[in-house]
């Protein structure tokens, strides 16, 4: 059983080896790298990314990153390629093959077949003297001095280098395409990340009731309206104009000060300067307003008129926070 100190030392050593492997890639960001970026940008096809073993797993991650940042890509397992999956490659596609050695049997068989099809072949590899390197039109050198594995066997630093090089390529393509947050939201409509980029304040408000009351309403009527709609607040309205807002906190503070509430009306209780947001604004901005002002409800307006209300819980439920 390793001691706590030795476990920490092993972890630190592993991270240092992998970080050194990434830094070593800087010398390999060269003319081939630039040509690859230009080639993909000008291509009318997709990037087919392939590999075997752990490199295949990294290839899948690179494909996912490409697709989510505006570069159409498809993963093709190297072993499956020679059993029918080569049919997915179209004439305008670019093929990127990942391999540490560049000499595995599957890669040695696949590379010449890819060349025969006339597609540009990019080799992301750890050996520039390999069979894959000789077949490739362009090379991304991801060679490493050693694996973090003490036996220099388990792919660790080598796959980290491949992943980092793939990320560098994806971000260069993203920048070149001027891929912005709106584009990102279009590709990521699901989950909290997408919602932060596209969900509007009006979308949230529509899910709630629109609690409202007249300026002359009694305290009892105000409490009933607040309780009925479960938003912890009610809007005071007159002639379709927002006069103010009453929260359950306002009710509590009023009860602490007054024993006779018979003549108290909504006008006496309301906050005349409630915080508001237009329905077209992002829900993320609504969250910022709520946090900045230390409130739990926020009015949503349309052309200055009452559109609805957002509660802090709405943002929590949507995963915006």
QUIDA-V577996 format. One record per residue. RES is the residue in one small letter. D_LAST is the distance of its C-alpha to the last C-alpha in Angstrom with 2 decimals. Layout:
# QUIDA-V577996
res=<RES/RES>
d_last=<D_LAST/D_LAST>
This chain:
# QUIDA-V577996
res=<x/x/x/x/x/x/x/x/x/x/x/x/x/x/x/x/x/x/x/x/x/x/x/x/x/x/x/x/x/x/x/x/x/x/x/x/x/x/x/x/x/x/x/x/x/x/x/x/x/x/x/x/x/x/x/x/x/x/x/x/x/x/x/x/x/x/x/x/x/x/x/x/x/x/x/x/x/x/x/x/x/x/x/x/x/x/x/x/x/x/x/x/x/x/x/x/x/x/x/x/x/x/x/x/x/x/x/x/x/x/x/x/x/x/x/x/x/x/x/x/x/x/x/x/x/x/x/x/x/x/x/x/x/x/x/x/x/x/x/x/x/x/x/x/x/x/x/x/x/x/x/x/x/x/x/x/x/x/x/x/x/x/x/x/x/x/x/x/x/x/x/x/x/x/x/x/x/x/x/x/x/x/x/x/x/x/x/x/x/x/x/x/x/x/x/x/x/x/x/x/x/x/x/x/x/x/x/x/x/x/x/x/x/x/x/x/x/x/x/x/x/x/x/x/x/x/x/x/x/x/x/x/x/x/x/x/x/x/x/x/x/x/x/x/x/x/x/x/x/x/x/x/x/x/x/x/x/x/x/x/x/x/x/x/x/x/x/x/x/x/x/x/x/x/x/x/x/x/x/x/x/x/x/x/x/x/x/x/x/x/x/x/x/x/x/x/x/x/x/x/x/x/x/x/x/x/x/x/x/x/x/x/x/x/x/x/x/x/x/x/x>
d_last=<41.61/40.06/39.45/36.06/37.35/38.58/35.32/33.47/36.25/36.04/32.29/32.75/35.73/33.89/31.05/33.72/35.74/32.84/31.75/35.44/35.64/32.89/34.58/37.83/36.50/36.70/40.44/40.08/38.01/41.18/42.98/42.35/38.60/38.98/41.28/38.82/36.03/38.58/39.91/36.61/35.79/39.23/39.28/39.37/38.48/35.80/35.34/36.56/35.37/37.43/38.24/39.45/38.12/35.19/35.55/34.86/31.48/30.65/32.06/29.61/26.66/28.29/28.76/25.10/24.16/26.95/26.02/22.35/23.53/26.41/29.34/30.79/31.63/33.01/33.55/37.13/38.20/41.39/43.19/42.49/43.46/47.13/47.06/46.12/42.68/44.42/44.74/41.11/42.04/43.08/45.41/42.84/40.42/40.02/40.04/38.37/39.65/38.09/40.46/41.07/44.81/45.42/48.29/47.01/49.27/46.66/45.86/49.59/50.27/47.33/47.68/51.15/50.12/47.24/49.72/52.15/49.65/49.53/45.78/44.63/43.82/41.41/41.71/38.88/41.02/41.99/45.72/47.24/50.58/49.42/50.52/47.15/47.49/50.94/49.75/46.63/46.87/44.14/42.74/39.45/40.66/38.27/40.98/40.26/42.77/41.84/39.25/37.32/39.02/42.02/44.29/43.05/42.47/38.86/37.01/34.45/34.94/36.38/33.39/31.05/33.25/33.17/29.39/29.15/31.89/30.20/27.00/29.21/30.93/27.82/26.38/29.83/29.99/26.55/27.69/31.08/29.72/27.51/24.61/21.75/18.10/19.50/21.59/18.80/16.84/20.17/20.58/17.10/16.54/15.17/12.07/8.46/10.20/12.55/10.44/8.79/12.51/14.28/12.66/14.22/13.92/17.21/16.10/13.83/16.62/19.20/17.88/18.70/22.10/23.33/24.58/27.36/30.51/33.58/34.30/37.19/35.36/36.10/33.77/34.36/33.35/30.17/29.21/30.11/28.00/24.88/25.49/26.30/23.07/20.66/18.35/19.75/21.32/24.07/25.14/28.73/30.44/33.95/35.50/32.15/30.98/28.07/29.73/26.92/24.39/25.03/22.43/23.36/23.22/25.91/27.99/27.92/28.91/31.66/33.07/33.27/35.45/37.57/39.76/41.20/38.57/41.05/41.18/37.55/35.85/32.47/33.58/34.10/30.63/28.38/26.35/28.05/25.41/22.14/19.14/19.02/17.57/19.53/18.67/19.00/16.16/12.96/10.04/8.25/11.15/10.79/7.58/9.82/12.68/11.29/10.42/13.71/15.75/14.50/14.62/13.16/14.85/15.32/18.42/18.53/21.91/24.23/27.07/26.57/26.96/24.80/22.78/20.29/17.51/13.74/12.47/9.27/9.76/9.89/6.34/5.75/8.78/8.08/5.44/3.80/0.00>
